[in-house]
Amino acid sequence: MSSKEYFGWIKYFEKRPYGWRDDHRSAIIAQTTYQGTKPLRIKDLFPSLKMMENSNKDNEIKLQEGLSQLKAIAKKNNISFLDDNNVSTKQLAKKEKNNDK
């Protein structure tokens, strides 16, 4: 096994820990049958689900940072297609369709 493949597997198991599907299934059953007075903390019961949640949060942070960098580059180059005030892609497609007629 090459080192690239080895590190790829490490990354895979960080995002999807071994046994997470079984833990997820058990968590759903526990939530539906739980009759206690306090809310059931699934992430404390199943560490694999907590690892997946943390991985998802890390990915969301990376996506936000990347998007903010792209917006900064676009703003620097006076490109305005990333602004929220612009026309949606559906409206642009409709305009192109009307121009083709």
Secondary structure, 3 states (H helix, E strand, C coil): CCHHHHHHHHHHHHHCCCCHHHHHHHHHHHHHHCCCCCCCCHHHHCHHHHHHHHHHHHHHHHHHHHHHHHHHHHHHCCCCCCCCCCCCHHHHHHHHHHHHC
